[in-house]
Amino acid sequence: MGQDALPPSDDRERRRDPRVSPAGRVRMTLPHPGLPFEGRLVDVSARGLRFACGARGPVSGAVVTLEILLDDPRRPEGPPTLVLDGQGQVVWVDPVGAEGLHAGVAFDAPVDVRQSFPGVRIY
């Protein structure tokens, strides 16, 4: 595992791909009634992501549209350096005390790059 990869911390989520923990946010929308949620990106792999949000969030099994905004750690208050779009399904939700909820989303397909900024190389 690379230095940014984290081992699985929960038996329900056994991602086969390495996880990385970039600075970023996740915005998601449920198709019905179209309620948006925003949370902090905890980690991401090729097949899914984990995020933290407040007490109000999606429920397990919900199908969501995702907007993943990756921030430049040198300028976290600046605009995102990379914006990814995708769709997925919430596979688990856990309350984590004062922080609110943690949830895991499995991607339905590879995410798409919507926007990148100068200096960001996409391989």
Secondary structure, DSSP 8 states (H G I E B T S, - for coil): --TT-----BTTB--SS--B--SEEEEEE-TTT--EEEEEEEEEETTEEEEEE-S----TT-EEEEEEEE--TT-TTS--SEEEEEEEEEEEEEE-GGG-EEEEEEESS--EEEEE-TT----
